[in-house]
Amino acid sequence: MERLDVADHSVAGILAWYSLIHLPPQDLDGVLAEFRRAMAPAGTLVVGVFDADEVAAFDHKVVTAYRWPPDEFSRRLARAGFAEVERLQRPSDGTHRPHAAIAAVAVDVLSVDGSVVSTDVTP
C-alpha cells in the first residue's frame, strides 16, 4: 500500500476494507497520500475501520490493529486530498465491534501558499 505500481491518477476507485486498520497511525498519512496519487479525478475511496472514541491499538488475529474515531479518520482523508461524501456507523451489538465505513472522493488540494497541488478536474 505504501507504493502502488500504477500510474498517477489512473485508478477510478480503491476499496480499503479493514486493510488500513493494520497501519500504525504514523504511517496512515503516507498511504493515504499514495492512494491520492494513484486516484483519477473524482475517484472514490471506500474504507472500513473499527469505530472508537480515540485511536487505540488492539490485538487482532493477524497483527496489531487500530480503532479510529471516524471524525479523525475523515480529517486524515481531507489532509490527503479526499472529501468525505458518506459515512455509515454501526454500534456494537454484543457480537460485533463498532464499525465505521467512509466513502470519499479525490479533490484538488491547495498548498500553504494557495497554489493548487493537484490539478484534477471533476468530469
C-alpha positions as CSV (number, residue, x, y, z in Angstrom):
1,M,0.0,0.0,0.0
2,E,2.9,2.3,0.5
3,R,3.8,2.3,-3.2
4,L,1.2,1.2,-5.7
5,D,2.5,0.0,-9.0
6,V,0.2,2.2,-11.1
7,A,0.5,5.5,-13.0
8,D,-0.5,8.8,-11.4
9,H,-4.3,9.5,-11.5
10,S,-5.0,6.1,-13.1
11,V,-7.3,4.3,-10.6
12,A,-11.0,5.0,-10.6
13,G,-11.6,3.6,-7.1
14,I,-9.9,1.9,-4.1
15,L,-11.6,-0.3,-1.6
16,A,-9.6,-0.4,1.6
17,W,-11.9,-2.6,3.7
18,Y,-10.2,-3.2,7.0
19,S,-6.8,-3.1,5.5
20,L,-5.8,0.3,6.8
21,I,-6.5,-0.7,10.4
22,H,-3.2,-2.6,10.5
23,L,-1.1,0.5,9.8
24,P,0.4,2.3,12.8
25,P,-1.2,5.8,13.0
26,Q,2.1,7.5,12.0
27,D,2.1,5.5,8.7
28,L,-1.5,6.2,7.7
29,D,-1.0,9.7,6.1
30,G,1.7,8.4,3.7
31,V,-0.5,5.6,2.5
32,L,-3.5,7.9,2.0
33,A,-1.2,10.2,0.0
34,E,-0.2,7.3,-2.2
35,F,-3.9,6.4,-2.7
36,R,-4.5,10.0,-3.7
37,R,-1.5,10.0,-6.2
38,A,-3.0,6.9,-7.9
39,M,-6.6,8.1,-7.8
40,A,-8.2,9.5,-11.0
41,P,-10.0,12.8,-10.9
42,A,-13.1,12.5,-8.6
43,G,-12.2,8.8,-8.0
44,T,-13.7,7.1,-5.0
45,L,-12.1,5.7,-1.9
46,V,-14.1,3.5,0.5
47,V,-12.6,2.5,3.8
48,G,-13.8,0.3,6.7
49,V,-12.5,0.7,10.2
50,F,-13.3,-0.2,13.7
51,D,-15.0,2.7,15.4
52,A,-13.8,4.2,18.7
53,D,-13.6,7.4,20.7
54,E,-9.8,7.6,20.3
55,V,-7.1,6.0,18.2
56,A,-6.2,2.8,20.1
57,A,-4.2,-0.4,19.3
58,F,-5.7,-3.8,20.0
59,D,-4.8,-7.4,19.5
60,H,-6.1,-8.8,16.2
61,K,-5.9,-12.3,14.8
62,V,-3.3,-11.4,12.2
63,V,-1.3,-8.4,13.6
64,T,-1.9,-5.4,15.8
65,A,-4.8,-3.3,14.6
66,Y,-6.1,0.2,15.4
67,R,-9.5,1.5,16.2
68,W,-10.3,5.0,14.8
69,P,-12.7,7.8,15.6
70,P,-14.5,8.4,12.3
71,D,-14.0,12.2,12.6
72,E,-10.2,11.8,13.0
73,F,-10.1,9.4,10.1
74,S,-12.1,11.8,7.9
75,R,-9.6,14.6,8.9
76,R,-6.7,12.4,7.7
77,L,-8.6,11.8,4.4
78,A,-9.0,15.5,3.9
79,R,-5.3,16.2,4.5
80,A,-4.5,13.6,1.8
81,G,-6.9,15.3,-0.7
82,F,-10.1,13.4,-0.2
83,A,-13.6,14.8,0.7
84,E,-15.9,12.6,2.7
85,V,-19.2,12.1,0.9
86,E,-20.9,9.4,3.0
87,R,-20.4,7.7,6.4
88,L,-22.1,4.7,7.9
89,Q,-21.6,3.7,11.5
90,R,-22.7,0.5,13.3
91,P,-22.6,0.4,17.1
92,S,-21.6,-2.7,18.9
93,D,-24.4,-5.2,19.2
94,G,-22.6,-7.5,21.6
95,T,-21.3,-9.9,18.9
96,H,-19.7,-7.3,16.5
97,R,-17.3,-4.5,17.2
98,P,-18.4,-0.9,16.5
99,H,-17.8,-0.2,12.8
100,A,-17.5,2.8,10.5
101,A,-17.4,2.9,6.7
102,I,-16.4,6.1,5.0
103,A,-16.7,7.0,1.3
104,A,-14.6,9.9,0.0
105,V,-13.8,11.4,-3.4
106,A,-10.5,12.8,-4.7
107,V,-10.4,16.6,-4.7
108,D,-7.9,19.3,-5.5
109,V,-5.6,20.3,-2.7
110,L,-4.2,23.7,-2.1
111,S,-0.7,24.2,-0.7
112,V,0.1,26.6,2.2
113,D,0.8,29.4,-0.4
114,G,-2.6,28.8,-2.1
115,S,-1.3,27.1,-5.2
116,V,-3.0,24.0,-6.5
117,V,-1.1,20.9,-5.6
118,S,-3.2,18.6,-7.7
119,T,-4.9,19.6,-11.0
120,D,-7.7,17.1,-11.0
121,V,-10.9,18.3,-12.5
122,T,-14.2,16.7,-11.8
123,P,-15.5,15.3,-15.1
